């Protein structure tokens, strides 16, 4: 199928003066082409906006955006272009991970439950990754998406601080969480649970701490810095030890790659700031090294290894640990470790595919924002999103935060695509056609 009145016009690139052929569509074709792209971007921003508030609408936004993305690809095929998906260094790794999880589902001990979890978690995460890498293709969209994340982060931080001083959050009236594993009262923000707020903060704190140090001009830095202060205050009173470790290590590692002298200064500040943490956080960190200070995690990991032995290759299937936990009447339905849960439920195949994904990500990002990003702001944003992903992967050692059905998991997968795609965003509009 061909769209009528298609023409090719010869233009000259502003960057290097080389001739460039640009496809010219009729008015209605141009409208459809732009509308599908903008609607997909709108849905991606809407998902970032809905992360703290409504998981159900987030999924509907993903479905709507993916439908428009497919429509855009059909239009590209109609004007004579091959409907190829945009290149990304993680394309093969993410595809391998989805196939591995599919194999685990096929050979699951309970294929019905596992297939339901596969369709509710793994497929949506792959769709979100695909939407992000296909949509964030210009500087305008990149910084627009970052602006939406900044707006949401400011609202969440303000709401968490408000809850700390008043006892209830602004949106849903949630009271502070007195969960048994905290040993005190922790803020929850609009999430309603301190663990969900922790999962969100461990992602956005590294991103905006990094951007607040290096963003230009001064007024943008001031706005980001104000947001960062609210987030750090919330971070201190969630009382999650793993989050402190993941945020600290991720910021130090990315700063070390970006500017070594800043990394040593940051480490010194963190060590000094340890004494400013609330007394309950001090107690929890110290208790980590006492008998039983792991809150039973070692026992959960041992149970995960027992499940792994039952089917080492493809695991017991998605949801296998939850079924095992329910059969024994245990309170925890997750292993509190992304890696041990994947080992138990997806076996060597699933965990190996995920570790391969991490390897490809680190190999690419190690020099991407220094060697590939030619623009200062893109380097900053690339480093910030890299720190976000690194923090989530480190936190995954102690929590199940990446492949479970919570909203923060969706934000990790869209950030993964953005972080690896930023180095390939052109500096000008003309470079998109060259």
N, C-alpha and C positions, 0 to 999 in steps of 0.2 A: 504494500500500500504506500502511495506517495501523496504527500500534501501538495496541492497545486500551487503554481506561481512561486516556486522556490528558486532563489537566485543566489549566486555567489558574488560577493563584491571584494575587490582588492583594496586593502588598506595597508598602511605602513605603521610598524610598531614604533611607539614613542621611545622605547628603551634602546633599541639598536638600529632602527631604520629599515629593518628587513621587511620585505613584502609578506603579508599575511592574508590568507583567504578566510573570509568570514561568511557563514551561511546566513542568508536573509530570508526570513519567513514572511508569509502573508500576515495581515493584522491579527486575524483570529488565531492563527497558529502561534504567533508570538505571545498572544494573551494566554493561551493554554499552557505554553511552555513556561512562562514566568509564574503563572498562578500555581501550577503544581509544585514548582520549586519553592516558592514562598510559603505555601501551605505546609509543606514538609518541614521547613525551618520553623514556622510558627508552632507546629506540634512538638518539635524538639524542645523549643523554649518553654512550651506549656508543661512538658514532662519535668523539666528542671524546676519549674515553679510549683508543681504539685507534689514533689518528693516529700516535703514535710507534712502534707495536708491530706491527700486522698490517693491511695494506691489504685483504687478501682478506675477513677477517671484518668490516672496516668496510663493505665493499660489501654483504655479507649483512645487516648491521644496517640499512643504508639501504633495502634491498628489504623487509625485515620491517616497518620503521616506516612506509614508504609504503603498504604493504598495509593496515595498521591505520588509517592516515589516511583512505584511501579508504572503508574500512568505516564509519568515523565519519561521513563525509559521506553515506553511504547511510542511516544511522540518522537523520541530520538531515532527509533527504528524507522518511523514513518518518513523522516526527512532524509533518509539514506545513511544515517550513522549506525554503526553496530551498537546494540544496546549493552555495551560492556560496562561493568561496574567500575567505579573509580578505584584506582590503585591505592593500596595501603600496605605498609610492611607487615601488618598482622593479619591480612586476609587469609593466608594459608593456615596460620596458627589457630585463628578463631574457627575456621572451617574444620580443622582437625579435631579441635576440642568438642564441637557440636557432634561430629561423627562418633567420637569416642563415647560421649554421653548417650548417644542413640544406641550404640552397641551394648552399653550397660543396661539400657532400658529393655532391649530385645531379650537379653539373657537374664533378666531380673527374676528373683524368686517370686515376685508378685508383679507381673507385667502390667496389670490394670492400674495399680497405684503409681507405679513408676512412670508409665506413659502419661498419666495425668500431670504429674509433677514436671515431666519433661516439657509438656506443652505449656504449662503455666510459668515455668522459670527459664529453662534453657533457650527455647525458641524466642520468647520475648527479648531476652538479653541479646541474642544474635541480631534480632531485628533492630534493636536500639543502637547497637554498634554499627550496623549497616546504614541506618538513617543518619547517624552523626558523621560518619566518614563521607557520605555522599552529599551532605548538606553544608557542612562547614568548609566551604571551598574558597571563600573570599575573606579579606581582612574585615570588611564591614560586618559580615555575619559572625566572624570569630569574636570580635569585640562586643557585638550585640549580645551574643550568647553569654560572654563573660559578664556583661552588665546585668543580665537577668539573674545569673547565679549570685552576683553581688547583692542585688536587691533582695533575693530570698534569704541570703545569709544574714543580711542586716535585720530583716524581720524576725528570723529565728533567734538571733542573738539578743535582740531587744526583748522579745517575748520571754526568753529564758531568764534574763536579768529581772524583768518584771515579776516573773514567777518567784524568783529568789526572794524579793523584797515583800511581795504581797501574799504569796502562798498559792496563787492560782494563775494559770496562763490566760492570755487575752482572748484566744480564739475558741477553745473548747471547754474552758473551765477546769482543766486537769489540775489536780493537786500534786504536790511533790511526791516522789516515789520513795517509799520506805522499804524497798526490797531487801530481803534478808541477806543477800550476798554483799551488800554495800556496808552494812553496819551502821547506817545513819540515814538521813533524808537527803535525797539527790534531786536536782532539777530535771525536768523531763521536756520542757518546752512544748510545742504543738504536737510532738510525737506521742505523748502520753506514757512513754517508758524511757527510763534513763539510758537503757542499752541502745535504743534506736537513736536517741539524740547523740549518744557517743559515736555511733557509726557514722552519723552525718558530720559531726565536728572533726573526726579524724581525717575526713576528706577535705573540708573547706578551710580548716585552720592552716594547713601547709600552703594551700593555694594563695590565700590572701595575706598570710604573713610574708610570703615571698614577694608578692606583688606590691605590698605596702612599702617595702624597702627600696624598690627599684623603679616604680612607676613614675612616669612624667606626664603632665606637668605637676606642679605642687598641689593644686586643688584636687586633682584626681587622687594623688597620694594621700591627701588629708581625708577624703571620703573613705578610701579603702582602709586607712589606718583606724578611723573611727569604727568601721565594721569589724576590723580585726580585734580591737580592744573588747568589744562586746562578745565576740566568739571566744577569746582567750578566757574572759571571766566565766563564761558558761563552761568552757573546757575544764576549768579548775574545780568546779562544783558538781561535775557529773560523777567524780570519784571512780574513774575507770583507769586502772594501772596500765593495761595494754595500750590504751590510747595515748598516754603520756610517752610511752616508749616508742610507739610507731611514729608519732608526730615529730619527736625529737630526732630520731634516726633519719627519717626521710628528709627533713630540712637540712640536716648536716651533710647527708650524702649528696644531695643536689647542689647545695652551695659549694661543696668541695669540687664538684665537676665544673661549676660555673665560675666561681671566684674563690680560690683557696683561702685567701686572707680573711674573707668574710666568714668562712666556715669556722675558723678557729675563734674568731670573735663571738660568733653565735654560740659555740659550745661553752665558752666562758660565761656568757649571759645565762644560759640554761642552768649551768651548775650553780650560779649565784641565785637564780630564781627558785631553785628547789626549796630554799628556806622560806619563800613567800607562799608556798602551797598551803592549803588548809591542813590543820592538824590531823583530820581524818585521812587525808590522802597520804600524809607522812606515815601514819599507822599502817595503812594498807600496803604501802610499798615495803615497809620494814617487815610486815607479816608474811610477805611473799617468800622470804628466806627462812621462815619458821616451819616446823612440821604442820602440815595441813593448810599452809598458806596459799596453796594453789587452788583452793575452793573445789577440790575433787577433780580437777582437770586430768591429773595423771590416771585416775581411775577410769574416767571417760575415755581417754586415749587407749588405755589397755583394753577396754571393751570394744573399741573400734578395731584394734588389732585382731581381736578374737573373731569379729565379723569378717575381716580381711582374709583370714586363714580359711574360712568356709568357701570362698570363691576368689582366689588371688588375682585371676586374670581380669574379669569384668565386674567384680564386686557383687554385692547383694541387690543392686539396683537402687535407683533414686528413692529416697524415703526409707531405705532399709534400716538405718539406725533408729528412726522414729518408731517403726514397727517393732523392732527389737526392744526398745525402751518401754513401749506400751505393754508388751507381753510380760515384762518383768515388773511392771508397776513403778518404774523409775521416774523421777520428776523432770529430768532433762530430755528433750526430744532432739537436741543437737549435740555434737561432740565438743563444741567450743574450740574448734580448730578446722578451718577450711580444708587443710591438707589431710588431716586424719579422716575427716568426713568423706572426702573424695576417695581416699584409699579404701575405706570400708564399703562405700556404696558404688564406686566405679572401678575399683581395683587398680592394678598397675596401668591398664590402658587409659583410664580416666585421669589419674594423677599424673601419669607421664605426659599426656596431652596438655594438661594445665601447666606443668613445669616447662614444657616446650614453649608454650605461649609466653611465660614469664621470661624465658631465656631470650626469645626473639625481641621482646619489648626492651629488655635491658641492653641488649647488644645494639639496638637501633638508637635508643635514647642516650647512650653513653656519650656520643659526640654529636647528636643531631642538632641540639640547640646552639652548639658552638660552631659547627662546620657547615650546616645547611641553612640555618635561619640568618638571612642577611639583614634583617631589620631588627632594631633594638627592641621594639615592643613585642614583636613575635618571639624573640628569644626569651624575654621575660615570661610571657604567657606560656610558652612551651615548657620552660623550667618549672613554672607553678603547677601546671597540670601533671607534669612528671612526678613532682613531689606528692601530689594528691594520690596518684596511683601507687607510688611506692609505699606511702603510709598505709593504704588499704591492704596491700600485700603483706606488709609486716604485721599489721593487726590480725590478719588471717591466721597467724600462728597461734593466737589465743582465743579467737572468736570465729564464728561462722558468719561471715559478712559479705561474701562475694557471690555465692551460688545458691543462696536461700531466697525465699520469697519476701523480701523486705524492700521498701522503696529505695533505700540507700544503695542496694546492689545495682539497681538500674543506673544510678548516677556514676558508679564506677565504670560500667561498660561504655557509657557515652563519653566519659572523660578519657578512657583508654583510646578511643578512636580519635578524639580531638588532639590528645598529646602527640600521637604518632603522625597525624596529618598536618599539623601546623608547619613543619619545615617545608612542605610542598605547596603552601598557599602562595600564589603569585603576589608580587609587590604592586602590580598595576593591572588594570582591566585588560590591557593589550596582551599581556603574557598568557592569559587564559586561552588565546586562540593560536599562539605560536607553537 
